[in-house]
Amino acid sequence: MQVALIKNLPVDLAEEVNQRVIARIKKIEREREKYPQKALEKHFGENILPILALYLVLKEDHSSPEDVLELTRKVTEEMYTIGRKRMAFIGQFPFFYRVIQKLTPQMMKSAFPKEGFDIEWLEVSKKQVVFNMHACFYLDSLTKYGVPELTPVFCGLDDLIYDGVSPHLRWQRTGTLGRGDAYCDFRFINPQEE
């Protein structure tokens, strides 16, 4: 996070914010509910908690909610660019869509349990992998902390990681729960089958 902060703030301020974020993470960690599902613990501890702590710390320093949200988005995207780089590396190979087709259902089943996510599978074929999410642990968690407006930052990470990442995959989304839509739609399209 500190590296991402330094790209968006003066070095001294980035270091100070980073230290305060670490302290906030520790405080939330001591006080928070622990989840019996390992996958939900991982989602909260590794993904939600750092960004939540950053957002709460930045809110203490800025009067403009829009500025805080924008800075949080920029830092988060910087932190997750490594995910895009990994995806782009794999995406250069012609078998990339087949990897998505085979692994996405397995990964979703193990990493996104029904206790936190309500997933409706629509298609898994040579043409496309499509599912809708009707309940989201991220939105629920951030709502519990009184900051549901932070959820679209996480929604945007899907776009960051998948949109235009490979000539062998087309990513399509029309809405997310975090952005106020009825559900999150996920569509991975095989361009060779269009």
N, C-alpha and C positions, 0 to 999 in steps of 0.2 A: 504494500500500500504506500509506503513512503516514497518509492520510486515514482509511482503514479501521482502522488501529491506534488512532488518536486516538479513534475511536468506541467502542473497547473497553478502552483503557488510559489512565491519566493522561498528559497531554501530554508531560511530560519523559521518562517511561518509553517512550512510543510513539516519540519521536524517537530515543532511544538504541537501542531494538530495531530500528528501521528502518535505522539506520547499520550495525548489526551484520549485519543481513540483507543489505545491499548488499555488505558485505565478504565474507560467506559465498558469495553468488552469484558474485562475482569469483573466489573460490578454486575453487569447484566448476567454473566455466567453464574455468579454466586446466587443470584436471586431468581433465576428463570426456572420454568417448568422443564423437567427432563422428559423426553419422549421414549416410550418403550421400544419403538421401532428404530432400529439402527439407521435406516435410510433417512428418517425424519431428523434424527440427531445430526446426521451429516449435513443435510440441507440447512438446518438452522445454524449449526456451529461453524461450518466452513463457508457458506454462501450468504445467508441472511445476516448473521450477527455482525461481521465486519462492516458491512454497508450500512446496517441500521445504526451502529455505533458512530460511524463517520457522519451520517446524516444528523444525528442528535447533537454531536459536537459542533458541527457547522451551524446548526440552527441557533446555538448559543451566541455565535459571533456575528450573524448577519440578520439584518432586519427584513430583508426581502426573501420571502419563501421561494420565489421563482429562481433567484440567484443561488440559493442553497441547493435546490433540486437540480439545477443545471450543473453546478460544480460537482455534486455527488454523481450525476450521470457521467460526466467527463472522466472522473477518477475511476469509477467502476468500469467503464469501457476500456480505459487504459489497462486496468488490472486484468481484464479478460481478453485482451488482444492475443495472448498466448494461446488461448483456446481456438481462436480463429486461425492462427498460424499452423497449429497442429491439424486442424480440419483442412486447411488449404493444401498442406503437404499430402495428406491422404487423398484429397480431392483431385489431385493431378492424374491419378491412375484411372483407367477406363472402367475398372470394376467397382468404382466408388459407390455407385447407386446400389449395386448388389450388397455391399457391406451395410449400407443404410437399411435396405429392405430386410436383411437377415437379423441385424443386431438391434434395431430400434425396438421391436416388440419385446425382446428379451430384456433389454436395458430398462425400458419403461416399467416392466413388471417388477423388477427387483429394486430399482432406484426410486420409483414413484409409487409407493404403496397406497392401497385404497383408503387407508386411515388418514391420508393427507390429500389425496388427489382422486377425482372422479373422472375416469377416462373412458370415452366411448370410441371404440375402434370402428372405422368405417371401411377401410380397405388396406390390404397389404398384398401388393401384386407386382408384376414386372413393370407396370405402368406408374404406380404411385403408392406411397405409404401415407395414409390419412387418418387422423384421429382428432377428436374434440375433447377438451378438458372442461368439465362443468364445475369443478371445485378445485381450488389451488391452495396448497399449504403456505405458499409465499404470501398471497393476499390475506389469508386468515391470520398468519403470524404478524404481519405488519399492521393489520387492523387491530389486533390485540394490543399492540404497542402505540396505538393512536396515530399511526403514520401510513394509512393506506395509499396516500399519494406517492409513496416511494415505490410501490409495486411496478408501475410502468418502466422504471429503470431496469428491473429484472426482465420484464417482457422484452425490452429492447435488446437484451443479450442474445436472445434467439436470432433476431435479425442480424446482429453483429456477427455471430458465428456462422450462420448458414447462407445469408443472402449474397449471391454472387461469388460464393467461395470456390465453385468448381464448374467447369463446363459439362460435367457429368451429373449435375444435380441442379434442379430449380426449386427454390424455396418459395412458398406462397403462404401468406397469412392475411386474413381480413379483419381480425379483431382479437382482443384479449379481455379476460375478466378484469384485469388490473386497469385497463383503459375504459372500463364501463360497458363492455359488450356482454352479451348473454353467455358467451363461452370463449375459450381460446381455441383457435383452430390451427392445426399443424398439418402442412401438406408438403411432402417431399416428392418431387416429380422427376421421373426418368425422362430426360429430354429426347432420348433415342426412341421412346415409345409414343411421343406426341404426334 
